[in-house]
Amino acid sequence: MKQFLFALCIAVFSFSAIAQENSTATATTYIFVRHAEKMLSNPSDRDPDLTTQGQQRATQLAYVLKDMNIDKVYSTNYKRTMQTAAPTAKQFNLKVEQYNPRELFSEQFQKDTHNKTVLVVGHSNSTPNFVNKILGTPKYQGIDEKDYGKLFIITITNDTIKDIQLNY
């Protein structure tokens, strides 16, 4: 977890610096994460809560993002994603807004997030799909069901899109 936090801090601050290099440029930054560890005790439960480890990961994410000036937090309408998003939203006094993973990067979403820093919490399939939709290319594949350690950061400055994936 410490390696992840260190790598995340470096990536987030590097992308922030890139976005702020040109003071006349507007930048939109998206931070995408899959929800944290979910309870697996009941395989028929389609909407499980986070485990204790998952709750800790969600709290750590909020801590790492504390200097990012998050403007918006989005989540799908599941307990595990809402619980992952909650600590960051609370930290910035924001409401977690819901998005439909079947309507990725809509015109309304682009308008609502333009020139903002946004956390988007999704799932093993919707997170890379959302990232790919923004990039305009199928760069990232689905996340293995047991992997909670991927994070994607995209910064859009004018017509330039930069992305990075972190593994921890």
C-alpha positions, -999 to +999 in steps of 0.1 A: +000+000+000+029+024+008+043+019-027+009+027-042+006+059-022+040+070-032+034+062-069+000+079-068+014+110-053+041+113-079+016+107-108-011+130-095+013+159-088+031+153-122-001+155-140-012+186-121+021+203-130+016+194-166-019+208-166-007+240-149+024+246-171+005+270-193-017+293-172-039+301-202-046+264-208-077+248-194-073+213-180-097+186-171-083+158-150-100+125-145-089+100-118-104+066-124-104+038-099-122+005-096-141+001-063-120-012-034-121-048-020-157-061-018-171-088+005-172-122-013-190-142+014-222-145-005-217-152-042-254-144-049-251-109-035-249-086-065-244-055-043-219-063-015-203-038+009-166-032+011-145-053+033-124-038+061-094-037+038-116-020+011-127+006+036-091+013+045-082+016+008-110+041+002-098+061+032-062+060+019-074+072-016-090+102+000-058+109+019-037+108-012-061+130-031-063+156-003-043+182-022-059+176-056-088+200-052-113+175-064-143+193-079-166+163-085-170+127-075-189+102-096-198+066-088-221+039-102-251+031-080-237+002-061-227+001-024-191-009-031-185+020-055-204+045-034-184+034-003-152+038-022-161+073-033-175+084+000-143+094+019-130+115-009-164+132-014-167+139+023-132+153+024-141+179-003-177+184+010-191+170-022-221+149-030-213+116-048-230+119-082-241+088-100-233+079-135-246+052-158-218+029-170-237+023-202-235+060-211-198+068-209-184+102-216-216+117-228-218+153-240-235+162-207-207+145-186-180+164-207-198+197-201-202+191-164-166+181-159-149+205-182-119+222-166-124+203-133-106+176-114-129+145-111-128+112-093-147+084-111-153+051-092-164+022-113-159-015-119-135-040-134-151-036-168-166-001-168-134+017-156-111+007-185-140+012-209-146+047-196-109+055-199-108+041-235-138+061-245-120+093-234-088+083-251-107+073-283-088+040-285-091+006-268-058+010-250-068-007-217-084-041-212-108-052-185-094-056-149-092-090-134-119-096-109-094-101-081-073-070-090-082-039-070-049-022-077-053-003-109-057+035-111-059+056-143-053+093-145-062+113-177-054+150-182-069+169-211-053+202-218-067+219-249-064+192-275-037+171-257-047+140-238-022+124-214-028+092-195-011+070-171-020+037-154-006+028-120-004-007-106+001-013-069 
